[in-house]
Amino acid sequence: MVREELEKIIQKALRDAGFEAREKISLEHPEKEDHGDYATPVALQLAKQLARNPREVSELIVSAISKQQSAILDRVEVAGPGFINLYISKSYLLSELARVFKEGDDFGKSASLKGKKVMLEFTDPNPFKEFHIGHLYTNTVGESLSRMLQANGANAKRANYQGDVGMHVAKAIWGMKQLSHKMPKGSDSLSAKARWLGICYAAGVAGEDKGKEELQRINKAVYEGSDKEINKLYKIGRKWSLEYFEAIYKRLGTKFDFYYFESEVGKVGVKLVQENLKKGVFEESEGAIIFPGEKYGLHNRVFINSQGLPTYEAKELGLAPTKYKDFRYDLSVVITGNEVSDYFKVLLAALKQINLELAGKTKHIGHGMVRLPEGKMSSRTGNVITAEELLEEVKKRARVIAESSGSEITDKEKGKILEMVTVGAIKYAFLRVGIGKDLIFDFEKSLSLEGDSGPYLQYTYARCKSILRKAQKIRSASWRTKFEIRNSAELAKEELAVLRWLYRFPEVVTEAAEKFSPNLICNFVFELAQRYNHFYSTYSVLQAETEEQKQFRLLLTFATAQVIKNSLNLLGIKAPGKM
């Protein structure tokens, strides 16, 4: 990676100039590219430490760098009070272009996390309840983070933890009993079954005040498996929910390695709480068992209720060692909405008292909330907006994009394009905002072919692929196997602008994984698309003035398409070859 090579060059220059090498060299991309591809304040830092003139120090370092005659650098300059600006050579930029061509789908990958085992838990919908847009958001974030970690060499496994017991199940079963005359048939669609279960749950919530005792009875019966009628309804509802969830995961491109259920880990959690009650980690309070979070500057939480049943907290406590038993991870990442961040602080504090090692290996990532513009969409159940409702609403609005596709595209292809655009629009809108921030999903902006959106990137990719197909048809395919590196030729500033962005991709992929920040990939690929489209609007690729120009521009187009595709893949978005 160029950053690492530059760090080595600067470290050597420091020694050659009579300074001590530093533990870390700070390198940043200047906001304006005429100030260089990288800039470092190392001279300013040294000058302050040694009480010397910063420009004097920077000039000594620049001189030592220049003497190395590195092929990576075109020139090095002192700027302002003592910053050092470094300009990447055209020959290096062109070699990176050839590298994109050579590595293809692997361009951008690294071994920075090789040997590291990571389990990512995300999505976590509850059977018997709607799979809502919050679950869709969590899934999008988790899938992207999984792909980014894998791209950097990590052995990343996807896990899904689902609440198949608890009061929400009791409420849904209560509703199922009340609305049994409207129960879907086995041959009905999964959507119809999931919708009915959502209505049953909503009915259970509405009837909670009147049927508290019955709900408590149902809840206990589910845990004990002691009532035949309830068992039957439970098995039906659980089966329908899980089948429906799988259909959504397939649509979103997620395949989980591990599934965990509250009904399984609850017993483990109860045992841990009871064992550690004797050790003083937990306390008895009004017939329940609590974790005294106030001792740690947090709040108290109930882990086993007065009925002797585990709460969410106890189940989560049992989940940690269960996951570790299945996969000896170095890091366990739990991704949820940030509204439960305080709850996780208490949970991790309790886990720390019981198993310090597992607590140290656990990281919680809380993302923001998704909201829709007021009045833009309503739920069928009048409760929450489901993932399916959002997907279908976006699909309806995206249909105009698919219908405007070229005449050479078949109806079957248009259907596939429509689905790619739909999912891509939603995922990109979610990921372009930094994790932790709330977002408003804007339908028009998310589907725009001219702005910072998934469809805009997909359209740019399809445009590049169209140009490359035309090149094949007019027998200009030699660029694929034989191309001249235009090191001696002048490059237009628009061509150079694309080159000066493409080489950064591996660096961005590594940084995005280190910071758990998919938005960095979004920022990068949008800028790449902007630069390529500016070049495309200024110069012709297939009608270039010379054959050499045409070959180079075809290679530039290929590289742009490849890096857009690789970027979208890291975001969990498919790139349509036609659009």
JONOR-V737399 format. One record per pair of residues at least 6 apart in sequence whose ideal C-beta (glycine too) atoms are under 8 Angstrom apart, sorted by sequence separation. I is the first residue (numbers start at 1). J is the second residue. If there is no record, write none. Layout:
I/J ; I/J
This chain:
14/20 ; 15/21 ; 30/36 ; 46/52 ; 47/53 ; 48/54 ; 78/84 ; 79/85 ; 103/109 ; 125/131 ; 150/156 ; 163/169 ; 220/226 ; 221/227 ; 225/231 ; 249/255 ; 276/282 ; 277/283 ; 283/289 ; 284/290 ; 293/299 ; 294/300 ; 304/310 ; 305/311 ; 323/329 ; 379/385 ; 380/386 ; 433/439 ; 445/451 ; 447/453 ; 449/455 ; 450/456 ; 471/477 ; 511/517 ; 512/518 ; 544/550 ; 568/574 ; 569/575 ; 14/21 ; 30/37 ; 47/54 ; 50/57 ; 77/84 ; 78/85 ; 100/107 ; 149/156 ; 176/183 ; 208/215 ; 249/256 ; 277/284 ; 282/289 ; 283/290 ; 293/300 ; 303/310 ; 304/311 ; 351/358 ; 352/359 ; 379/386 ; 445/452 ; 446/453 ; 448/455 ; 449/456 ; 568/575 ; 14/22 ; 29/37 ; 30/38 ; 65/73 ; 76/84 ; 77/85 ; 99/107 ; 184/192 ; 222/230 ; 282/290 ; 283/291 ; 292/300 ; 293/301 ; 303/311 ; 310/318 ; 324/332 ; 336/344 ; 351/359 ; 352/360 ; 377/385 ; 405/413 ; 409/417 ; 445/453 ; 446/454 ; 447/455 ; 448/456 ; 471/479 ; 491/499 ; 512/520 ; 542/550 ; 29/38 ; 30/39 ; 47/56 ; 66/75 ; 76/85 ; 184/193 ; 218/227 ; 221/230 ; 273/282 ; 282/291 ; 283/292 ; 291/300 ; 302/311 ; 323/332 ; 380/389 ; 405/414 ; 430/439 ; 446/455 ; 511/520 ; 512/521 ; 541/550 ; 544/553 ; 11/21 ; 28/38 ; 29/39 ; 44/54 ; 47/57 ; 66/76 ; 76/86 ; 77/87 ; 125/135 ; 146/156 ; 221/231 ; 281/291 ; 282/292 ; 290/300 ; 291/301 ; 301/311 ; 303/313 ; 304/314 ; 334/344 ; 379/389 ; 429/439 ; 449/459 ; 565/575 ; 11/22 ; 27/38 ; 28/39 ; 43/54 ; 46/57 ; 47/58 ; 65/76 ; 76/87 ; 124/135 ; 204/215 ; 290/301 ; 302/313 ; 303/314 ; 348/359 ; 351/362 ; 403/414 ; 430/441 ; 564/575 ; 27/39 ; 28/40 ; 43/55 ; 75/87 ; 123/135 ; 146/158 ; 184/196 ; 218/230 ; 222/234 ; 277/289 ; 290/302 ; 291/303 ; 301/313 ; 320/332 ; 377/389 ; 402/414 ; 405/417 ; 429/441 ; 508/520 ; 509/521 ; 541/553 ; 27/40 ; 73/86 ; 74/87 ; 183/196 ; 289/302 ; 290/303 ; 372/385 ; 377/390 ; 402/415 ; 429/442 ; 508/521 ; 541/554 ; 11/25 ; 26/40 ; 43/57 ; 44/58 ; 62/76 ; 73/87 ; 74/88 ; 124/138 ; 182/196 ; 288/302 ; 289/303 ; 303/317 ; 348/362 ; 539/553 ; 10/25 ; 25/40 ; 26/41 ; 43/58 ; 62/77 ; 73/88 ; 74/89 ; 123/138 ; 143/158 ; 274/289 ; 285/300 ; 289/304 ; 402/417 ; 426/441 ; 26/42 ; 62/78 ; 72/88 ; 73/89 ; 74/90 ; 122/138 ; 123/139 ; 142/158 ; 273/289 ; 288/304 ; 348/364 ; 377/393 ; 401/417 ; 402/418 ; 429/445 ; 508/524 ; 541/557 ; 25/42 ; 72/89 ; 122/139 ; 179/196 ; 285/302 ; 288/305 ; 401/418 ; 429/446 ; 7/25 ; 43/61 ; 71/89 ; 288/306 ; 372/390 ; 428/446 ; 6/25 ; 26/45 ; 42/61 ; 59/78 ; 65/84 ; 73/92 ; 122/141 ; 123/142 ; 287/306 ; 399/418 ; 402/421 ; 505/524 ; 7/27 ; 22/42 ; 58/78 ; 71/91 ; 72/92 ; 122/142 ; 179/199 ; 286/306 ; 344/364 ; 398/418 ; 401/421 ; 426/446 ; 432/452 ; 504/524 ; 6/27 ; 65/86 ; 71/92 ; 121/142 ; 122/143 ; 176/197 ; 179/200 ; 282/303 ; 425/446 ; 535/556 ; 62/84 ; 120/142 ; 178/200 ; 291/313 ; 344/366 ; 425/447 ; 22/45 ; 55/78 ; 61/84 ; 122/145 ; 341/364 ; 395/418 ; 398/421 ; 501/524 ; 3/27 ; 22/46 ; 58/82 ; 175/199 ; 176/200 ; 179/203 ; 395/419 ; 398/422 ; 429/453 ; 532/556 ; 57/82 ; 58/83 ; 120/145 ; 172/197 ; 175/200 ; 178/203 ; 341/366 ; 428/453 ; 429/454 ; 532/557 ; 55/81 ; 58/84 ; 120/146 ; 174/200 ; 175/201 ; 332/358 ; 340/366 ; 421/447 ; 428/454 ; 501/527 ; 502/528 ; 19/46 ; 54/81 ; 55/82 ; 173/200 ; 175/202 ; 339/366 ; 395/422 ; 398/425 ; 427/454 ; 501/528 ; 14/42 ; 54/82 ; 172/200 ; 175/203 ; 334/362 ; 336/364 ; 338/366 ; 394/422 ; 425/453 ; 426/454 ; 532/560 ; 120/149 ; 172/201 ; 174/203 ; 175/204 ; 178/207 ; 332/361 ; 334/363 ; 335/364 ; 336/365 ; 337/366 ; 338/367 ; 425/454 ; 428/457 ; 10/40 ; 171/201 ; 174/204 ; 273/303 ; 274/304 ; 313/343 ; 317/347 ; 331/361 ; 332/362 ; 333/363 ; 334/364 ; 335/365 ; 336/366 ; 337/367 ; 338/368 ; 339/369 ; 424/454 ; 425/455 ; 498/528 ; 501/531 ; 118/149 ; 173/204 ; 273/304 ; 312/343 ; 316/347 ; 320/351 ; 330/361 ; 331/362 ; 332/363 ; 333/364 ; 334/365 ; 336/367 ; 337/368 ; 338/369 ; 391/422 ; 394/425 ; 424/455 ; 529/560 ; 6/38 ; 10/42 ; 14/46 ; 172/204 ; 175/207 ; 329/361 ; 331/363 ; 333/365 ; 335/367 ; 337/369 ; 391/423 ; 394/426 ; 528/560 ; 168/201 ; 171/204 ; 174/207 ; 313/346 ; 317/350 ; 421/454 ; 424/457 ; 498/531 ; 170/204 ; 171/205 ; 269/303 ; 270/304 ; 313/347 ; 317/351 ; 321/355 ; 324/358 ; 421/455 ; 424/458 ; 497/531 ; 498/532 ; 3/38 ; 43/78 ; 47/82 ; 127/162 ; 320/355 ; 391/426 ; 528/563 ; 529/564 ; 113/149 ; 118/154 ; 120/156 ; 122/158 ; 124/160 ; 126/162 ; 127/163 ; 128/164 ; 390/426 ; 528/564 ; 44/81 ; 116/153 ; 117/154 ; 118/155 ; 119/156 ; 120/157 ; 122/159 ; 123/160 ; 124/161 ; 125/162 ; 126/163 ; 127/164 ; 171/208 ; 174/211 ; 200/237 ; 273/310 ; 313/350 ; 317/354 ; 321/358 ; 324/361 ; 421/458 ; 494/531 ; 497/534 ; 498/535 ; 19/57 ; 44/82 ; 115/153 ; 116/154 ; 117/155 ; 118/156 ; 119/157 ; 120/158 ; 121/159 ; 122/160 ; 124/162 ; 126/164 ; 320/358 ; 420/458 ; 497/535 ; 525/563 ; 43/82 ; 44/83 ; 113/152 ; 114/153 ; 116/155 ; 118/157 ; 120/159 ; 121/160 ; 124/163 ; 129/168 ; 525/564 ; 528/567 ; 39/79 ; 43/83 ; 112/152 ; 113/153 ; 114/154 ; 115/155 ; 117/157 ; 119/159 ; 121/161 ; 126/166 ; 128/168 ; 174/214 ; 197/237 ; 223/263 ; 270/310 ; 494/534 ; 495/535 ; 19/60 ; 36/77 ; 41/82 ; 43/84 ; 110/151 ; 111/152 ; 112/153 ; 113/154 ; 128/169 ; 174/215 ; 269/310 ; 273/314 ; 494/535 ; 18/60 ; 19/61 ; 41/83 ; 42/84 ; 109/151 ; 110/152 ; 111/153 ; 126/168 ; 127/169 ; 272/314 ; 301/343 ; 320/362 ; 525/567 ; 17/60 ; 36/79 ; 40/83 ; 41/84 ; 108/151 ; 109/152 ; 110/153 ; 126/169 ; 129/172 ; 197/240 ; 223/266 ; 267/310 ; 299/342 ; 492/535 ; 524/567 ; 525/568 ; 17/61 ; 35/79 ; 39/83 ; 40/84 ; 109/153 ; 128/172 ; 171/215 ; 174/218 ; 197/241 ; 266/310 ; 269/313 ; 270/314 ; 273/317 ; 298/342 ; 494/538 ; 495/539 ; 39/84 ; 128/173 ; 170/215 ; 173/218 ; 269/314 ; 272/317 ; 301/346 ; 494/539 ; 17/63 ; 39/85 ; 40/86 ; 170/216 ; 194/240 ; 269/315 ; 272/318 ; 301/347 ; 397/443 ; 401/447 ; 492/538 ; 521/567 ; 14/61 ; 17/64 ; 38/85 ; 39/86 ; 193/240 ; 194/241 ; 269/316 ; 271/318 ; 298/345 ; 299/346 ; 303/350 ; 492/539 ; 13/61 ; 16/64 ; 38/86 ; 167/215 ; 170/218 ; 266/314 ; 269/317 ; 270/318 ; 298/346 ; 401/449 ; 36/85 ; 37/86 ; 170/219 ; 173/222 ; 266/315 ; 268/317 ; 269/318 ; 272/321 ; 301/350 ; 394/443 ; 398/447 ; 521/570 ; 522/571 ; 14/64 ; 35/85 ; 36/86 ; 37/87 ; 38/88 ; 169/219 ; 190/240 ; 194/244 ; 262/312 ; 265/315 ; 268/318 ; 269/319 ; 393/443 ; 397/447 ; 521/571 ; 10/61 ; 13/64 ; 16/67 ; 36/87 ; 37/88 ; 193/244 ; 265/316 ; 267/318 ; 268/319 ; 298/349 ; 390/441 ; 12/64 ; 13/65 ; 167/219 ; 170/222 ; 177/229 ; 266/318 ; 394/446 ; 518/570 ; 166/219 ; 169/222 ; 190/243 ; 191/244 ; 262/315 ; 265/318 ; 268/321 ; 293/346 ; 296/349 ; 394/447 ; 518/571 ; 190/244 ; 265/319 ; 268/322 ; 401/455 ; 10/65 ; 13/68 ; 30/85 ; 291/346 ; 9/65 ; 12/68 ; 177/233 ; 293/349 ; 165/222 ; 173/230 ; 176/233 ; 190/247 ; 265/322 ; 293/350 ; 398/455 ; 495/552 ; 499/556 ; 502/559 ; 165/223 ; 264/322 ; 291/349 ; 495/553 ; 498/556 ; 502/560 ; 505/563 ; 512/570 ; 9/68 ; 260/319 ; 291/350 ; 489/548 ; 173/233 ; 176/236 ; 370/430 ; 9/70 ; 173/234 ; 176/237 ; 495/556 ; 502/563 ; 505/566 ; 509/570 ; 260/322 ; 486/548 ; 498/560 ; 505/567 ; 9/72 ; 131/194 ; 260/323 ; 489/552 ; 9/73 ; 130/194 ; 173/237 ; 484/548 ; 5/70 ; 169/234 ; 172/237 ; 258/323 ; 368/433 ; 6/72 ; 476/542 ; 486/552 ; 5/72 ; 6/73 ; 368/435 ; 371/438 ; 373/440 ; 376/443 ; 484/551 ; 129/197 ; 130/198 ; 169/237 ; 258/326 ; 282/350 ; 367/435 ; 368/436 ; 370/438 ; 371/439 ; 372/440 ; 373/441 ; 457/525 ; 464/532 ; 474/542 ; 483/551 ; 484/552 ; 128/197 ; 129/198 ; 258/327 ; 281/350 ; 367/436 ; 368/437 ; 369/438 ; 370/439 ; 371/440 ; 372/441 ; 373/442 ; 457/526 ; 460/529 ; 483/552 ; 2/72 ; 257/327 ; 365/435 ; 366/436 ; 368/438 ; 369/439 ; 370/440 ; 371/441 ; 373/443 ; 452/522 ; 456/526 ; 463/533 ; 471/541 ; 130/201 ; 368/439 ; 370/441 ; 471/542 ; 479/550 ; 483/554 ; 128/200 ; 129/201 ; 281/353 ; 457/529 ; 460/532 ; 470/542 ; 479/551 ; 483/555 ; 128/201 ; 281/354 ; 456/529 ; 460/533 ; 463/536 ; 478/551 ; 164/238 ; 452/526 ; 467/541 ; 476/550 ; 467/542 ; 476/551 ; 479/554 ; 479/555 ; 276/353 ; 276/354 ; 476/554 ; 480/558 ; 479/558 ; 6/86 ; 162/242 ; 435/516 ; 272/354 ; 435/517 ; 162/245 ; 434/517 ; 435/518 ; 471/554 ; 435/519 ; 434/519 ; 2/88 ; 223/309 ; 433/519 ; 468/554 ; 220/307 ; 431/518 ; 432/519 ; 467/554 ; 431/519 ; 220/309 ; 468/557 ; 2/92 ; 219/309 ; 431/521 ; 432/522 ; 467/557 ; 468/558 ; 216/307 ; 431/522 ; 432/523 ; 464/557 ; 468/561 ; 2/96 ; 428/522 ; 432/526 ; 464/558 ; 158/254 ; 160/256 ; 165/261 ; 166/262 ; 464/560 ; 465/561 ; 158/255 ; 159/256 ; 162/259 ; 164/261 ; 165/262 ; 464/561 ; 158/256 ; 159/257 ; 160/258 ; 162/260 ; 163/261 ; 164/262 ; 165/263 ; 338/436 ; 158/257 ; 159/258 ; 160/259 ; 161/260 ; 162/261 ; 163/262 ; 164/263 ; 157/257 ; 158/258 ; 159/259 ; 160/260 ; 161/261 ; 162/262 ; 460/560 ; 461/561 ; 464/564 ; 157/258 ; 159/260 ; 161/262 ; 165/266 ; 461/564 ; 161/265 ; 460/564 ; 461/565 ; 457/564 ; 461/568 ; 1/110 ; 128/237 ; 143/252 ; 127/237 ; 128/238 ; 139/249 ; 143/253 ; 457/567 ; 458/568 ; 127/238 ; 143/254 ; 457/568 ; 129/241 ; 140/252 ; 142/254 ; 465/577 ; 466/578 ; 128/241 ; 131/244 ; 139/252 ; 462/575 ; 465/578 ; 127/241 ; 131/245 ; 454/568 ; 461/575 ; 462/576 ; 127/242 ; 139/254 ; 458/573 ; 461/576 ; 462/577 ; 125/241 ; 136/252 ; 457/573 ; 461/577 ; 462/578 ; 463/579 ; 131/248 ; 458/575 ; 462/579 ; 127/245 ; 458/576 ; 454/573 ; 125/245 ; 459/579 ; 458/579 ; 123/249 ; 123/254 ; 119/258 ; 121/260 ; 248/387 ; 248/388 ; 251/391 ; 431/571 ; 428/571 ; 424/568 ; 427/571 ; 427/572 ; 428/573 ; 166/312 ; 427/573 ; 163/312 ; 424/573 ; 423/573 ; 424/574 ; 365/516 ; 423/574 ; 163/315 ; 420/573 ; 420/574 ; 420/575 ; 421/576 ; 420/576 ; 161/319 ; 421/579 ; 417/576 ; 416/576 ; 417/578 ; 417/579 ; 159/323 ; 413/578 ; 251/419 ; 409/578 ; 157/327 ; 253/423 ; 408/578 ; 252/423 ; 157/329 ; 251/423 ; 406/578 ; 405/578 ; 405/579 ; 252/427 ; 401/579 ; 202/381 ; 202/382 ; 202/383 ; 199/381 ; 198/381 ; 333/516 ; 195/380 ; 198/383 ; 195/381 ; 145/333 ; 198/386 ; 145/335 ; 142/335 ; 141/335 ; 194/388 ; 138/335 ; 191/388 ; 138/336 ; 138/337 ; 137/337 ; 121/323 ; 134/337 ; 119/323 ; 119/327 ; 117/327 ; 119/329 ; 117/328 ; 118/329 ; 121/332 ; 117/329 ; 118/330 ; 119/331 ; 121/333 ; 122/334 ; 124/336 ; 117/330 ; 118/331 ; 119/332 ; 120/333 ; 121/334 ; 122/335 ; 116/330 ; 117/331 ; 118/332 ; 119/333 ; 121/335 ; 122/336 ; 116/331 ; 118/333 ; 120/335 ; 145/365 ; 141/365 ; 141/367 ; 138/367 ; 137/367 ; 137/370 ; 136/370 ; 134/369 ; 134/370 ; 133/370 ; 133/372 ; 130/381 ; 133/384 ; 136/387 ; 132/384 ; 133/385 ; 135/387 ; 130/383 ; 132/385 ; 133/386 ; 130/384 ; 132/386 ; 133/387 ; 136/390 ; 131/386 ; 132/387 ; 136/391 ; 130/386 ; 131/387 ; 131/388 ; 133/390 ; 144/427 ; 140/426 ; 140/427 ; 144/431 ; 141/430 ; 136/426 ; 140/430 ; 141/431 ; 140/431 ; 137/430 ; 136/430 ; 141/435 ; 133/441 ; 254/572 ; 253/572 ; 252/572 ; 253/574 ; 152/509 ; 151/509 ; 152/510 ; 154/513 ; 148/509 ; 152/513 ; 151/513 ; 148/512 ; 149/513 ; 148/513 ; 145/513 ; 148/518 ; 145/516 ; 145/518 ; 148/521 ; 144/518 ; 141/518 ; 144/521 ; 98/485 ; 95/485 ; 94/485 ; 94/486 ; 94/487 ; 91/485 ; 91/487 ; 110/506 ; 90/487 ; 108/505 ; 109/506 ; 107/505 ; 108/506 ; 112/510 ; 107/506 ; 110/509 ; 108/508 ; 109/509 ; 110/510 ; 113/513 ; 90/491 ; 108/509 ; 112/513 ; 97/499 ; 100/502 ; 112/514 ; 93/496 ; 96/499 ; 94/499 ; 97/502 ; 90/496 ; 93/499 ; 96/502 ; 93/500 ; 96/503 ; 90/499 ; 93/502 ; 93/503 ; 92/503 ; 88/500 ; 88/503 ; 151/570 ; 147/569 ; 148/570 ; 147/570 ; 147/571 ; 147/572 ; 144/570 ; 144/571 ; 144/572 ; 143/572 ; 140/572 ; 101/555 ; 107/562 ; 108/563 ; 107/563 ; 101/558 ; 105/562 ; 97/555 ; 100/558 ; 101/559 ; 104/562 ; 108/566 ; 97/556 ; 100/559 ; 107/566 ; 108/567 ; 105/565 ; 101/562 ; 105/566 ; 97/559 ; 100/562 ; 108/570 ; 37/500 ; 100/563 ; 33/497 ; 105/569 ; 33/500 ; 29/504 ; 2/503 ; 3/507 ; 1/506 ; 2/507 ; 1/507 ; 1/510
